[in-house]
Each structure stands twice: as structure tokens, then as C-alpha cells.
Amino acid sequence: MVRERAGRVLGANLRALREQAGLTLSALARESGIAKGTLSQLESGTGNPTIETVFSLSNALEVPVSSLLTERTDPDVVLVRSGGLEVLSSNAVDLRMLRRMDITDKAIELYDQRVRPGEVQHSAGHPGREHVVVTSGQLRVGPPDAPYELGPGDYVCFDAGRPHLYETVGGPVVSVLMLEYPADAGPPALGGSCGIPAPRKPGRAKG
């Protein structure tokens, strides 16, 4: 049920944002590098998106990931149950977006981040800064040539514009990832924890 509801939210947001941008499915497929049939499934709420898929869509549509994943509500109190969130996975990382906040000229995105052992997650770099707090396990994160090693309760903030990696030291890691970037810079390529090249700014095809 959770995955079905999350899929419906993504589908409704994707269709609305695509139409708002004046893009057909074919045009969005060209912009994002995602097959038209896959996009059709996502819009119908029956697709099974990966981290790469969602961030490719956010880059192509030039909107934050949260615009694709979050229902439109404005409550006085924001309560998010982790069991109701869509999990976006890559080879080493599982992400659950908890919230996006616009603070003056900054955009903040908050994630529950789980890093699996046995794989290394690379990022080519993107605008902004990354904040990471480890709650369990040992995490190696930061520049590939000199990463920081974090244990439970440790925190690091670093410039995300340079290449960086995420890797466990031993078993799995549970952590909190906060992305901070200029609101007018567009969303990061993939939160910094997943190795997709930095966003490109192609001319939009409307066909």
C-alpha cells in the first residue's frame, strides 16, 4: 500500500510538472534519458522508480526532488512517518526524502540515508553543501583522496561541488543527509550520495 500511494503521488506530480513545463512525454524522454514507456508507467502510478530515475527527472524538469515526491499540503505541524515514504535506491544507498524547506535564498532537503556495505557510491559534484550525521555504523564520506571517517553521533559538512564518495566501514550505516544549495541553482544531480554527473542545462525540445 505504501509503495502504491507513493507511486500515485509521484505520478500526479510528474504529469503536472511536465505539463507545466510544456513538455510531451517524448520531449521529457529526450531531456531525461528515460524511455517514454517508463515515463508513461510512472505517470500512471505503476512504475518502480530508482534514485537515478527520480533525480534524472528532477534535473530534466529543473525542480527539486521534493516537488516530485511530496504531496501538496501546508499543515501547521509536519509529521512524516518513515514507513510511508518511497525508498529510492542505488548500488550502495537507500534514500527516503523527509522534507524540503526553502529558507531565504537557500533550499534544504532532508533525507533518511542508509548505506549498504560492499559498494562505493561516487558523486561527480554538484552545487551546495552536504551535511551528514551518522546514527549507527561507521561511514567513510567526502573527497575520494581524503575521506572523513564518521561513527555514531559524528557530523561533517563539506563542499559538495567537488567529487566525493560514500562507503561503509564494515557493516551497514544509518545516517541523516541534509542537502543545502542555492534555491536558484536547481536541484543537485543526486543528493551527492549517488554518482550521476552534475546537472546539464540543455535547450528544451518541445516536440
GITA-V492049 format. One record per run of one state. SS is the DSSP state (@ for helix, = for strand, . for the rest). FROM is the first residue (numbers start at 1). LEN is the number of residues. If there is no record, write none. Layout:
# GITA-V492049
SS/FROM/LEN
SS/FROM/LEN
This chain:
# GITA-V492049
./1/1
@/2/19
./21/4
@/25/8
./33/3
@/36/8
./44/7
@/51/11
./62/3
@/65/5
./70/12
@/82/3
./85/3
=/88/2
./90/3
=/93/11
./104/2
=/106/10
./116/4
=/120/4
./124/5
=/129/8
./137/2
=/139/4
./143/5
=/148/3
./151/4
=/155/5
./160/4
=/164/5
./169/4
=/173/10
@/183/3
./186/22
